[in-house]
Amino acid sequence: MSQKYFEDFELGDEIGPMVLQATDDQVVEFCELWGNKPPNRFTSKEIAEQTGVGEPIVPGIMSMALIAELFNECGGSQNIVDLDVVFRASVPHNAPLHVVGTITDTREDGDLNLIECDILMTGPESQRYVIGTAIVNLPKKSDL
Amino acid sequence: MEFKLEYDKSLYGKEHVAGPFPVTADLIQGFSKATGESNPVYFDENVAKKEGYGGVVAPPTFCTMFVRQVKLPDIKLKFGKNRFHAGQRVSVKASITAGDTLNASSHLKEVYPKTGRSGTMVFIVWETTFTNQNGNVVADVQESFATRE
């Protein structure tokens, strides 16, 4: 994890890309914690087929948590103030997921030094799985 | 032509509550591990304290895990058949750390149609506010569900 500062970002800069995946085991583990006990449409091919999604998919809230990790590249995902995502397509297990952010605004708001960016999670063939926006509060070099 | 939506509008203004949800270091670490997090503030109390937190801190989307614990009523929407999770928004108001206890309160925020190339969809948005043991709001979570014609 690297520390980046508010002053390090300008409009159009990219964060990432980060490549990750959600394994079968991770999805099972997540469902157990979430209270959605497996087997379910997120973990079982049979149930996924019955519910019309075909293959087991990554739960939306898990995809959102994966996206948040992008900000470990700039000081830590704990600095996220707002994360807003739209699920455009089902996210598969065990497949490379590419996540990238593009800065669309930088501003100071009271004590906060905010960067705002568009977020995109895509598949190996550039399929758009999740889109969204994030606002992150970063420290300023000048405050050190 | 105005799109007329039929659903139970009496649900506006009603709060649906759930909790308490005790937040433990094990739960935070389990969530972080399952989502592949490696950030030490979610695992190591000493690192978290050096960063100014009271203990192991929860990732920003952690409380989304509790949203489905709120029993939400059927809005009796007379449109579409298949409903799917269309989107989610988390607005972080304060950090959540191990030892906190959260409560959730959800209400129907809005129901609206949207028409595109593939036809009309109706979006149902629920908003859940999480407060901690001190009554402070720690996060607002919006969940959108869509139905197709």
Interface residues (C-beta under 8 A of the other chain):
Chain A: M1 L20 A22 Q26 E29 F30 L33 W34 G35 N36 G52 G60 I61 M62 M64 A65 L66 A68 E69 N72 G76 S77 Q78 I80 V81 D82 L83 D84 V85 V86 F87 G132
Chain B: L27 G30 F31 K33 A34 T35 G36 E37 S38 N39 P40 V41 Y42 E51 V57 P59 P60 T61 T64 M65 V67 R68 Q69 N82 F84 H85 A86 G87 Q88 R89 V90 S91 V92 S95 Q142
